[in-house]
Amino acid sequence: MASQKAKQDQPFADIFDEDEAEKAFLLSKPTCIIVLGKPGSGKKTLARKIAQIWKCIFIEALDIIQTNIDEKTEYGLKCQELLFKGQSISEELVTKMILKKIESPEVAHFGYVLSGFPSASEEYMTVSQQIEKIKNLELKQDLLINIKCSDYDLCQRISGQRQHPDSGQVYQRNQWDPDVIEKQKRKKDQHEEENEEEEDEEEDEEQGIEEEAAEDPLMKADFFHQLVQRPEDFLESAEERVEKYKDIMLPPLEDLMAEQDCQYLIELDGNQPPDDLLVVSELGISDELFRALSSYKRIAPRCRWRRSRWGKACPVALKEGDIVMGNPDLAVSFLGKMYILSSPEALKTFMLNPRPYLLPPMPLPPCKVLVFGPPSSGRTTVCNLIADKYKGKV
């Protein structure tokens, strides 16, 4: 009955009104995802791929540290100072950087994909306290992705990792072990023999693969001898890390997953390749989240971008009370409309989070009205009435 009454009160309300739809999107919460799993299960790899595809902000401890150092922020300078002294970066400092990034304007617009938090280290906060921090975030997670993998398979994978000392790149066993590579090559040859009918089409592809193999350092014999095993990748260390995770982190994380709505909890098989995991995680996202995540795409295939209601005026300057015409070279598109910014600083600010500059109360560019007519026709009266109605000046 209440809904019927509401419809009668506004019989001509358009639920598909463009301005209302745009306002609803600007007020909506961005999609936020947390990726969980045992150490070495591929959380970081999957989280990075999801963030790249869905245009979210990837948040992970090492990336946050590197970003702060590159941007020479207050936290970054502290990290650099500690590293120059040969000291490790404290867990407290890392946690503060992660939480500050989550509260940044950029994340408030794009959302985040969080990996590696909570962490097993309880130097600064216990795991329960870290989870409580997650629960109290203003931008709460919409989706939890849990990567599951048996202890044996995980320890074998970790102990099979090797690092190149010069580049720091880490390689899995199937990338550096000649025996495993040979087995993969045999399987590939068998598969090609089964598809002899498509031989002509595959000749060009094989030539391309051979050229890539010639350039790939992994195909060079001396490259294998340069790889080293890190102490944390020893089998004993891997087993210790997994047991620590199960003792300290697993119980509170299971409670967190139990509280999560089951349709927004996705559990993946960690033995699958990262690309397969990515496909499965995409299929597990509900229609509602899919619509939210796909909002960065163009409204329709044949939809043209249009100018915003502020025309050439810079929305960032308007928010500050100034009327500044934008520079066409600093134009951006958002929700099917074009916004023209007045300076590189305004462009950077707007791209981090455009919502504060588009939501009401937002000043409109001044409207100039000319009233003319014969003598004694009431021009002055009309001018005064218009000025009083729209807060203008005669």
N, C-alpha and C positions, 0 to 999 in steps of 0.2 A: 504493500500500500504506500509505503514511504517513497519508493522509487517512482510509482505512478504519479504521486503528488508532485515530486520534483520535476517530472517531465511536463506536467501541466503548468508549473510555474515558469518554465522556460521552454515553451513549445517550439520555438524557432532556433534553439541552440544547436550549433553545428559541432558535433563531437570530432569532426575531422578538420576543424579550423586550423589553418597553417600556423598562425601565431600561438595558439594554445598548444599545438603539438610541439612546436619549437621550444616553448617555455617548459613543457613537461620534460623534454629531453635535457634541457639545461639544468633543471632541478633534480634530475635523476642521479643516482649513485653510479659511479663507474664500476666495471666488473673487476673483482679482486680474487686472486687465486693463490692458494698455498700448496706447495708440493712437498710431500713428506716421504720418508723412506729410510732404510738402513744406510749407513755410510758406504759409499761406493756403488749404490744402486742406480745411479744415473739421474738423480734429482736435478742437479745443475744443468745438465745437457737438455733434459726435457723442458725445464722451466725457461731456459733461454730460447728454445725453439718456439714455445707457446707465446712468449713475449714478442718475438719477432713477427709471428704471423698475425696475432691479434692486436698488435700495436700497443701493448701494455708496457709498463716500466719494469724491467728486470731488476730485482733487488736480491743481492747476495753479498756476503761479507767481503770476499776478496775484491769483487768489482766495486763495491762501495768505497773500500779503502783506496783503490787505485784512482777512482774518480775524484775523491777528495784531494788526493795528492796532486793530481793533474790540474785541478781547478784552484789549487792553493787556498783552500778554505781554512778556517780556524782549526778544524779537526785534522785536515790534511797536513798542515804545518806541524801539528803535534805528532802525528804518525811519522812524518819525515824525520823529525828530531829524534824520536825513539829509535828509528831504524839506523840513523847515522851513528847512534851510540851503541849499536849492536844489541839493543833491547827489543823484546817482543811487544807488540801492541796489545794493550790490556783488553780484556773482555768487556769491561765497562765502556771503554771508548768505542769499540765496535758496535755494541748494542745501541749507544746513543746515536751513532751515525745512521744505523738502520732505521731507528724510530723517527729520526729527523727527516729521512728521505721519504718515509711513508706519509708524513704530515706535510710534505712539500706541495706547492700549487700544481706542479707537473703531475704528480700522482693523483691529486684530487680531480684532475680532468681525465687522464688516460687510464687510471687504475694501476694495479701492480700484480706481478707474479713473484711471490716470495719463496726463496729456497734457502735451506740451512738455518732457519730460525723457527722454533727454538733449537738451541745447540746443546750438545751433551756437556759442555763445560759449565760448571756451576761456580766459577770463580767470582762472578759478580752477582748473578741471580740464579736461583734454583730453576729447574725445568718447570715446576708448577708456577713459579712467579712469572716466567717468560710466557707461558700459556695464558696466564691471567692478563698479561699485557696485551696479547693478541685479542683476547675476548673484549678488552676495554678500548680497542682502537676505534676511532671515529669511522674509519673505512673498514668495516668488518669483512671477512672473507665471504664470498658467495659460493666458492667451490673448493673442496678439498680433494687433492689427488694423492693417493697413497700407492707407492710402488712397492710391490711385494716380491721377495726373492728368498729362496732357501739359503740357510747359512753356508752350506757346503758350496753351492754355486757361486755365492757372493765372495767367499774367501778365495776360491780358485780364480775368480775374475780379478780381484784386487792383487793377489800375488803374481798374476801374469802381466801386470802393468810395468812398463819401462819408460824412463824419461831420457830425453836427449839433453845433455848438460849445457850445450850452447844455447839452444832455443827455449828450453824449458818445456817443450811439448811432450805430453804423455801419450804413449801408444799402447793399445791393447794387444793381447797375445796374437790375435788373428791379423795384426798389422805388421808384426816384426818376426814372429816365429816361422822359419823357413818350412818346417814340417806342416804347420797349420795352413800356411799360404799354398803349399803344394797340394794339399787335400782340397782346398777350395778351388784351385785351378782345375783339378781332375773333375770335380763335380760340374764345373762350368763347361768343360769340354764334353762331358757326357750329355749335358743338356743341349749343347749345340749340335751334337750328332743326332739327337732325337728330332731336331728341327732342321733337317737337311733341306727341306723344301724352300726355306727362307734364306738359303745360303748366300744368294746374290745380294740380298738386301743387307746382310750382316757383314759383308766384306769391308765396306767403308767404316762401319763401327769398330771392327777389329783393328783396322789400321790406326784409327784414332786412339784406341786403348793402348796399342803398342807404343805410339808416340808419347802418350802420357806416362806410360811405364818407364820409358827411357829418361824422362825428365824427373820422375818421382825419386827422391833420395832413398825411399824405402827399398827400391829395386836394386840399389847399389850394394855390393857385398860388404864394403867397409863401413857402411852405415850401421849395420847390425852390431858391430863390435863397439860402437860409440855409446850405445844405450846402456843406462845403468838402472839398478833397482833401488828405489828410495827405501829408507829404513821403515817408514810407515806401511810399505807395501809387502814387507816380509810376511809369510804365512802366519807366524805367531802373533805379529802386531795386528794383522787383519782380524784374526779370531778374537783377540782382546778387545778391539774396537766394536765388533759386533756384539760381544757379550755385554760390554758396557752400555751399549744402546738398549739392549733388551732389559737390563736391570734398572737403568736410570730413566730412560726416555719413553720406552714403550708403554708402561702403565698409564701415565698421564695423557699420552697421545691417544691411547685407546678410548679414554674418557672423553677427550675432545671430539673424536670421530663419532662416538656414540651420541653426543649431543647434536651433531650435524644432521640435517635433513637427509635421508637416505638417497633422495633423487639428486642431491648436490654433493654426493660422495662417490668418487670414482676410484676403483682399485685396479691396478694394472700389473701385468706379469713382467717382472724386471728382467727376465731372460730374453725378452724380445728386443730386436734392434730399436734404437731411438726413433727412427722414422715410423716403424710400426706402432710404437707406443703413442706417438703423436696422433696417428690416425685414430687409434682406439679412444684416446682422450677426447678428440673432437666429436666422435660419435656419441660419447657418453654425456656431452653437454646437452641440457634440455633446450627446448625450443625458445623458452624465455631468455635464457642466457645467450643462446646463439644470436637472437635478435639484438641483444645488448652489445655483444662482442662485434657484430658485423656492422655496427652503426658508422664505422669509419668509411665504409664504401659509399660510392655515389648513390644518390637516392633512387635513380632508375637508369637503365642503360642509355636511354635517349634523352635524359633530363639535362637541360642546360643550366650552367651556373648563372645565378642572377645577382644583381647588386643588392646590398643590404638596405634597410630603411634609412640608413644614415648616408647613403650615397658615397661621396668622396671624403667625407669627414672621418677623422681617425677616432675609433671608439675608445681607445685608451685615453686620448686627450679629452674627449667629451666627458669621460668619467671624472676627470680632474677639474672639469668646469671650463675647459678651453676649447675653442673651435679652431682646429688646425686641419687643413686639407692634407690628405694622405698622398704618398708618393706611389705612382703606379708600379714602380719596381719592387715595392714592398707589399704587394697584394697577396692575400691568402684566401683559400676557400674553406668554408665550414658550413655544414648542413645545407649544402646546395646554394650558398650565397657567397658573394665576394666581399671581403673587408680590406680596406686600404689603410695601411698604417703610415704614420708620419715620420718615423725614425727607426733605425735598427734596434734601439732599446725597446721601443714600443712593440715592434714586431716580435722580439724575443719574449717579452712579458705576455703578449697576447697568445703566443703559441704554447707557452707553458700551461696556461689555463684561461681560455676565453670567456668562461662562464660569468665571472664578476663584471665583465664589461658589456654583457648582453642582457643580463637579468635586470628587471626593474627594481628600484627606481633608477632609471637611466635617462639622462638629459637628451632631449631631441634637439637637432639643429634648429635655429630660429626660423620661424615662418614670417615672411614679409607680405603684408596685405595692403593693397592700394584701393581706397574707396573714392570713387568720383561720381559726380552727378551735377545737375543744375543747381543754381543758388536756392537756398531754403528747402532743399530736398531731404535734409536730415543726415548729411554726411558725418557731421561731428558727433551726433547722437549714436549712429551706428559704429563709428570708430571707438567711442568710449565703451560701448557695450561689448564689442569684440575684445578690446584690451582688458576689460574687467573679467571676461569669461576665461581668456587664455593667458592671463598674467603678462600681458604685453604692454608696450608703451606707445602712446599716440604721438 
